[in-house]
Amino acid sequence: MMAPEVLIFNRNHRTDDPSRPFCEQGMTETRQVVIGDNVWIGERAILTAGRHIADNTVIAAGSVVTKDFPEGSIIGGNPAKFIRKTFE
């Protein structure tokens, strides 16, 4: 399930050349985002490039997911952190 206004990014602006404005540095390479089965993504959550959202995961509304978490996690916050398991 995916609530409204979820953002999923697969790349970003390059920032490695301090002598050039960011807008002139181009983009990083594309990194696929994979979303598993039985996942619930809350409203306005943001998934950054290269994330793997494991099966049975819940992402709280407004979360910014910058790393991967184990299957069956409830995660939330900015940056997202582990809260608890979905099936305890």
Secondary structure, 3 states (H helix, E strand, C coil): CECCCCEECCCCECCCCCCCCHHHCCECCCCCCEECCCCEECCCCEECCCCEECCCCEECCCCEECCCCCCCEEEEECCEEEEEECCC
